[in-house]
Amino acid sequence: MSSKIARIDLVSSHPEVYEPCDDSFALVDALLSDRTNLLDFHPRLCMEVGCGSGYVITSLALMLGQETTGVHYIATDINPHALQVTSETLKAHGVHAELIQADIASGLEKRMAGLVDVIVVNPPYVPTPEDEVGQEGIASTWAGGENGRRVIDRILPVADRLLSHKGWLYMLFLTSNNPSEICLQMKDKGFSARIIVQRATEEENLLVIKFWRDSPVQADTNGMVTTTKTEPFMAMGSLGSLFSRLSFWRSDNSSC
Ligand SMILES: C[S@@+](CC[C@H](N)C(=O)[O-])C[C@H]1O[C@@H](n2cnc3c(N)ncnc32)[C@H](O)[C@@H]1O
């Protein structure tokens, strides 16, 4: 299997599992556009939260390789059907990931704290009534409550705890999620941010943001602690002005 991303015709499905859609494609495009950096980075452990059909984690595994590169992949989803579908999608592409049914990463946080190099998330982000969040059925795959932030705001602190000192988070947002505020909150936790992909579809205004710790702490061979910058720092002011320039973006409650 030489393709760098998952083939749609090999992605499995189930009536209660989110099918790859514009947001899934935007996230995979973001990973593809950052692939050279990802390969240079040599991540050991990559994780997807909310894997759905498995399209994204399978694409990541195809992009970065597996046996030869020694990268380990983990994917979680709260929906057991999603794990079954992801398992079929991975198998159809000849790649492997550890699949765990979990609310975000519950039960994994102790084992994996500070160990994950790359986290990718296409969360339930659509603004909906609060009571639609977390319900059984397909609506729970996109229902995000007020401003679409109910699940997003729970994922960010978990990502902070799981990411290694040099770790990267790629997360998809809708403009109505108020991503500039999210970037400021992440800045308070010591993260820089950069928009990797921005896309206005007929129904949604999407962007994928990459977060990384501004000055990751590293211990050298003598145990001395030093700080390094993995990428040039992008001031949040730059992001703020970028968001304000994208004034054509509109708030939208619809999904695929
Ligand atoms: C928008 S879909 C994205 C699916 C897939 N990653 C993609 O991009 O096509 C969001 C996924 O997150 C899962 N999800 C929702 N709430 C979750 C939670 N609290 N913990 C883990 N997964 C969750 C849903 O079941 C769904 O599969």
The ligand as a Gaussian input file, in Angstrom:
#p B3LYP/6-31G(d) Opt

LIG

0 1
 C      -16.552000      14.889000      13.916000
 S      -16.340000      13.176000      14.237000
 C      -14.705000      12.899000      13.540000
 C      -14.448000      11.479000      13.154000
 C      -13.120000      11.250000      12.441000
 N      -12.016000      11.600000      13.281000
 C      -13.041000      12.045000      11.159000
 O      -12.337000      13.050000      11.135000
 O      -13.709000      11.670000      10.185000
 C      -16.022000      13.194000      15.994000
 C      -15.737000      11.824000      16.591000
 O      -15.487000      11.997000      17.997000
 C      -16.155000      10.987000      18.718000
 N      -16.423000      11.502000      20.063000
 C      -17.400000      12.355000      20.453000
 N      -17.298000      12.618000      21.768000
 C      -16.227000      11.913000      22.209000
 C      -15.610000      11.756000      23.473000
 N      -16.083000      12.390000      24.560000
 N      -14.541000      10.942000      23.584000
 C      -14.062000      10.277000      22.480000
 N      -14.606000      10.386000      21.257000
 C      -15.666000      11.187000      21.123000
 C      -17.402000      10.700000      17.920000
 O      -17.932000       9.416000      18.220000
 C      -16.883000      10.829000      16.493000
 O      -16.394000       9.602000      16.014000

